[in-house]
Every structure is written in structure tokens, then in C-alpha cells.
Amino acid sequence: MTGDFLLAPLAELTHRALRELIERFNPPGRQWGADEYFTEMISAAAFVAAGPFESWYVDGGPCPHKLVYQVVGSDTDTLVRAIRLLDRMECLGIDINMGCSAPAITRTGAGVRWMADIEKAASLIRRARPHTRRRLSVKLCVGLTDDFEYLVRFCRRLEEEGLDLVTLHPRTAREKFKRKARWNYVCALKKELGIPVAGNGDIASAQEMLCRRDECDAVMVGRLAVRQPWIFAEAKSIQAGEKLPAVSIEETGLQFLELLSRYQPPEFHMSRCRRFFGYFCDNLKWGNYIKNLLNRETSLSGVERAWRGHFWGEEH
């Protein structure tokens, strides 16, 4: 592992604009952003076919040396081709999504459906391994059912074929967010494998990030990092015994809009904008009201006016 804290792959969220925003919370002379940035899911089929938007998905800025490309697909040949192409780009690693339970993903045989067949998944790792010099990892949930022994067998076979890292979101495919993540599974899996195990799920604060880090090799943060893009800097400031400078919610929102406009195509602007503010507005007392106001807008300029107007009203 290259560090303690990882940004989770989140659809329509973990793109360059968010990474740039997180990195802006680095104090001078410090490296207090995430230690690793996982991209949102890259469709192997679309990437291999050179789809019109793929260059945006694989934009590795601002720190490609900390970037992990996450790829999703159901066809072994296509995934191997995508991994071979991604290996040519500057990055830290390549991650295969074997844990997503979204119907649009699973109905194609991708995501968590890989966990239904140990030997098929092991074959994918065996075939992919010679085609990348990068760290090769998978992101998993507990599985289609709550069977820890099966999870261990699954991970051991992938480790035998050359896997370098497992990230576990400790819920079953059907549970999603209906119950608390089983962090005891992360700890137990770490004891069963010879490769690093990162944990992901239900992290609520910087202090909890630090506590969970003692239980595994790295902590992956998703929704919390969108709600509080300064969370990595906050965790590292606590480690260093220092205090993070005060954060302006208004200015952070405006910075995100500027970065989104700069680093994402116009076709993505509103979907990414709504996804971000769907979490970020939780920092505000009247967060749901503000979300509704922003969701009525149809352009980034309209969102900016509504966002500024909220804070202008508070101040006047």
C-alpha cells in the first residue's frame, strides 16, 4: 500500500474535478489529500471501443501517480484488453469491479456477478496479470450471500493467480445500505490473506478513519469524501497533531463548480453537479431545501447563482 486513506470509486463523482478539489485542501508543503484516488467505473467495452467520452473517464489529473483506474465488465477478453491499454497510462494501479450490485451492472454479468464463480474470476486475474506492470486489485462486497468462508476461498484463489490487493465493502449484494457494514469481516479477511486488505463502508468522520485504519491495511472513503472533500486533510492533520484551517462551505461549492466546468464535458455537467451537491448540501442547516433549489437549475451558471443567493440571503 502507498498510504492509509483511499478515495472510493463512485459513479459520476470520483472524476478529476473532485480530485482537484480534494487536493486543494493540502496546506503549503503538505501532502494531505487522499493517498490513492480510485476513478469512477470505466466500462471496459466502451474504453476498448474508444467511446466518445472515454478520454474524460481516464483523465488522470491532477496526480496520476496516485490514481487507480477501476474497470468494469463481464467479458474476460474485453477486460484483459482494457487492462492492457490502461497499463500504458501513468497510474498507480488497475482495479476490477467485482462488487457493484446495481441492476444495470449485474444484469450484464459484471460487478458482483463475478463472485458467483470462483474459477471464472480466478481465470480473469490469471489472464490479466501478465498484461499490467501496475498493482492489480479487486473491489468486492461480501458476496451474493452472507458466507464468509466462501469469501475467503474466493479471495485466496485470486491471490494465488497474482492479485495484489482486495478492497472489501462488507455488505452482501442485496443489503446495499440497509444495514451497517460488517467491519469485523474486513479484520477477519486480513488475517486470512497474504496480500493487503482495505476496508470501505459507513465511515462517518476523520476520527473513525483513524480508528478503522488500525483494523486493516487502508481505509477507503466514498460518500463522506464527497460530503466533506477536506476529510483526508482533516484525518492527516489529526495524525500530525495540527489543526486544519477553517473551511468555507460557500467557497468550496463555488470551487467545485469551476473545476467541474473545466474538467468535465458539458454533457456531464448537470448529472455530476446534482450528484455532488446531493451530498455536499448536507453541510447546510437547510440542506434538503437547497438541494431542491439547485436541482431546478439546468445549467452550471444557474446553479452558481442559486448557490451564491443562498449565502447572500444568510449574510443579509
C-alpha positions in Angstrom: 0.0 0.0 0.0 1.1 3.6 -0.7 -0.8 5.1 2.2 -3.6 4.9 4.7 -6.6 6.6 3.0 -8.2 5.9 -0.3 -10.9 7.7 -2.3 -13.6 5.2 -3.3 -14.8 4.7 -6.9 -18.2 6.4 -7.2 -20.2 6.7 -10.4 -20.5 10.3 -11.6 -18.5 11.5 -8.6 -14.8 10.4 -8.5 -13.7 12.3 -11.6 -10.9 14.8 -11.9 -12.9 17.8 -10.7 -13.4 16.1 -7.3 -9.8 15.0 -7.1 -8.7 18.6 -7.8 -11.0 19.9 -5.1 -9.7 17.4 -2.5 -6.1 18.3 -3.3 -6.8 22.0 -2.7 -7.1 21.3 1.0 -3.4 20.5 1.2 -1.7 23.1 3.4 1.5 24.5 1.9 4.3 21.9 2.0 1.9 19.1 2.9 0.5 16.1 1.1 -2.8 15.8 2.9 -5.0 14.7 0.0 -6.0 11.1 -0.4 -3.1 8.7 -0.7 -4.9 7.0 -3.6 -7.7 8.1 -5.9 -9.9 5.4 -7.5 -11.7 6.5 -10.6 -15.4 6.0 -11.2 -16.1 2.8 -13.1 -14.7 2.7 -16.6 -16.6 0.5 -18.9 -14.2 -2.0 -20.4 -16.2 -2.4 -23.6 -16.6 1.4 -24.1 -13.0 2.1 -23.4 -11.7 -0.6 -25.8 -14.1 0.7 -28.5 -12.7 4.3 -27.9 -16.1 5.7 -27.0 -16.6 9.5 -27.3 -16.4 10.2 -23.6 -13.7 7.7 -22.5 -10.9 10.3 -22.5 -12.8 12.1 -19.7 -13.1 8.9 -17.7 -9.3 8.2 -17.9 -8.1 11.8 -17.3 -5.6 11.1 -14.6 -5.0 14.6 -13.3 -4.0 16.2 -11.0 -1.8 13.4 -9.6 -1.7 10.3 -11.8 1.0 8.7 -9.6 -1.8 8.3 -7.0 -4.5 7.2 -9.5 -6.1 3.7 -9.7 -8.3 3.1 -12.7 -11.3 1.0 -11.9 -12.7 -1.1 -14.8 -16.0 -2.9 -15.0 -17.2 -5.5 -17.5 -18.4 -9.1 -17.9 -16.3 -10.4 -20.7 -12.8 -11.7 -19.9 -11.3 -10.9 -23.3 -12.6 -7.3 -23.2 -11.4 -6.7 -19.7 -8.0 -8.0 -20.4 -7.7 -5.7 -23.5 -8.9 -2.8 -21.4 -6.3 -3.6 -18.7 -3.6 -3.8 -21.3 -4.5 -0.4 -22.6 -4.8 1.2 -19.2 -1.4 -0.1 -18.3 0.1 2.2 -20.9 -1.1 5.2 -19.0 0.5 6.7 -16.0 -1.2 5.4 -12.9 -0.6 3.5 -9.6 -2.9 0.6 -10.2 -5.8 -1.0 -12.0 -8.8 -2.3 -10.1 -11.5 -4.7 -11.3 -15.0 -4.1 -10.0 -16.4 -7.4 -8.6 -18.7 -5.9 -6.0 -21.2 -3.5 -7.6 -24.8 -4.7 -7.2 -26.5 -2.1 -9.3 -29.0 -3.8 -11.6 -27.7 -2.1 -14.7 -24.3 -3.7 -13.9 -25.3 -7.1 -12.6 -27.8 -7.9 -15.4 -24.8 -7.8 -17.8 -22.9 -10.3 -15.7 -20.5 -7.7 -14.3 -19.9 -6.4 -10.8 -20.8 -8.8 -8.0 -21.8 -11.4 -10.6 -18.1 -12.3 -10.8 -18.3 -13.6 -7.2 -20.7 -16.3 -8.3 -17.9 -18.3 -10.0 -14.6 -18.6 -8.2 -12.8 -20.2 -11.1 -14.0 -17.8 -13.7 -12.8 -14.9 -11.6 -9.5 -16.6 -10.9 -9.1 -17.1 -14.7 -9.6 -13.4 -15.3 -6.8 -12.5 -12.8 -4.5 -15.2 -14.3 -5.1 -13.8 -17.8 -4.8 -10.1 -16.8 -1.7 -10.4 -14.7 0.8 -10.6 -17.5 -0.6 -7.5 -19.2 0.0 -5.0 -16.5 3.0 -3.8 -14.5 0.7 -1.9 -12.2 -0.8 -3.1 -8.9 -3.8 -5.3 -9.8 -6.7 -5.3 -7.3 -10.4 -6.1 -7.0 -13.1 -4.3 -5.1 -15.6 -6.7 -3.5 -18.7 -6.9 -1.3 -19.2 -9.9 1.0 -20.9 -11.7 -1.9 -24.3 -12.7 -3.2 -25.0 -14.2 0.3 -23.6 -13.8 3.7 -20.9 -16.6 3.6 -17.6 -15.6 5.0 -15.9 -18.9 4.3 -16.8 -18.6 0.6 -15.4 -15.0 0.6 -12.1 -16.3 1.9 -11.9 -19.1 -0.7 -12.7 -16.6 -3.4 -10.0 -14.1 -2.3 -7.4 -16.9 -1.8 -7.9 -18.1 -5.4 -7.4 -14.6 -6.8 -4.3 -14.2 -4.6 -2.9 -17.4 -6.0 -3.3 -16.0 -9.5 -1.3 -12.8 -8.7 -3.8 -10.4 -7.2 -2.1 -7.6 -5.2 -4.9 -6.1 -3.1 -8.5 -6.6 -2.1 -10.9 -3.9 -1.0 -13.9 -5.2 0.9 -17.2 -3.3 1.3 -18.6 -5.6 4.0 -22.2 -6.0 3.0 -23.9 -8.5 0.8 -25.1 -7.6 -2.7 -28.8 -7.4 -1.5 -28.2 -5.4 1.6 -26.7 -2.3 -0.1 -27.1 0.4 2.7 -29.9 -1.4 4.6 -27.6 -2.5 7.4 -24.3 -1.4 8.9 -21.1 -2.5 7.3 -19.6 -5.6 9.0 -16.1 -4.2 9.7 -15.3 -7.4 11.6 -15.3 -9.1 8.2 -12.6 -6.8 7.0 -10.4 -7.6 10.0 -11.0 -11.3 9.7 -10.3 -11.3 5.9 -7.0 -9.5 6.5 -5.9 -12.4 8.8 -6.7 -14.9 6.1 -4.8 -13.4 3.2 -1.2 -12.7 2.5 -1.9 -9.5 0.4 -3.2 -6.2 1.8 -6.9 -5.7 2.6 -8.5 -2.3 2.5 -11.9 -1.7 4.1 -14.8 0.5 2.9 -18.2 1.4 4.3 -20.0 3.7 6.7 -17.1 5.9 7.7 -18.6 8.9 9.4 -15.7 11.1 10.5 -12.0 11.7 10.3 -11.6 10.2 13.7 -13.3 7.0 12.6 -11.0 6.8 9.6 -8.0 6.8 12.0 -9.6 4.1 14.2 -10.6 1.8 11.3 -7.0 2.2 9.9 -5.8 0.1 12.9 -8.0 -2.8 11.7 -6.8 -3.1 8.1 -4.2 -2.0 5.7 -6.0 1.0 4.4 -9.4 2.8 4.7 -11.4 3.7 1.6 -13.8 6.6 1.9 -16.6 7.3 -0.5 -19.7 9.4 0.4 -18.0 11.1 3.3 -15.3 12.4 0.9 -18.0 14.0 -1.3 -19.8 15.5 1.6 -16.5 16.7 3.1 -13.8 17.0 0.5 -11.4 18.1 3.2 -11.8 14.8 5.2 -8.4 13.4 4.1 -6.7 16.6 5.2 -8.6 16.6 8.4 -7.6 13.0 9.2 -3.9 13.7 8.5 -4.0 16.9 10.5 -5.2 14.9 13.5 -2.3 12.4 12.9 0.1 15.3 12.8 -1.3 17.0 15.9 -2.2 20.1 13.9 -5.5 21.9 13.3 -7.0 22.2 9.8 -7.8 25.7 8.8 -11.5 26.7 8.8 -13.4 25.6 5.7 -15.8 27.9 3.7 -18.8 25.8 2.5 -19.8 28.6 0.1 -16.3 28.8 -1.4 -15.9 25.1 -1.6 -19.1 24.7 -3.6 -18.0 27.5 -6.0 -14.6 25.9 -6.5 -16.3 22.6 -7.4 -18.5 24.3 -10.0 -15.4 25.9 -11.5 -13.5 22.7 -11.6 -16.5 20.7 -13.0 -16.7 23.2 -15.9 -13.0 23.0 -16.6 -12.5 19.2 -16.3 -15.8 17.6 -17.5 -17.6 17.8 -20.8 -20.8 19.8 -21.0 -22.8 16.6 -21.4 -21.8 15.6 -17.9 -22.1 18.9 -16.1 -25.6 18.7 -14.6 -25.6 15.0 -13.7 -22.2 15.4 -11.9 -23.3 18.7 -10.4 -26.5 17.2 -8.9 -24.7 14.1 -7.6 -22.1 16.2 -5.8 -24.5 18.7 -4.2 -26.8 15.8 -3.2 -24.1 15.0 -0.6 -22.4 18.4 -0.1 -25.6 20.2 0.9 -25.7 18.0 4.0 -23.3 20.5 5.4 -26.0 23.1 5.5 -28.8 23.6 8.0 -31.5 23.7 5.3 -29.7 21.2 3.1 -32.7 19.5 1.5 -34.2 22.8 0.7 -31.0 24.0 -1.1 -30.8 20.6 -2.9 -34.3 21.2 -4.3 -33.4 24.7 -5.4 -30.2 23.6 -7.2 -32.0 20.6 -8.8 -34.4 23.0 -10.6 -31.5 24.6 -12.4 -30.5 23.4 -15.9 -27.0 25.0 -16.2 -23.9 25.4 -14.1 -24.4 29.2 -14.2 -27.9 28.8 -12.8 -26.6 26.5 -10.0 -23.9 29.1 -9.2 -26.5 31.9 -8.9 -28.7 29.8 -6.7 -25.8 28.8 -4.5 -24.5 32.3 -4.1 -28.0 33.5 -3.5 -28.4 31.2 -0.5 -25.3 32.6 1.2 -26.1 36.2 0.3 -29.5 35.7 1.9 -27.9 34.3 5.1 -25.5 37.3 5.3 -28.1 39.9 4.6 
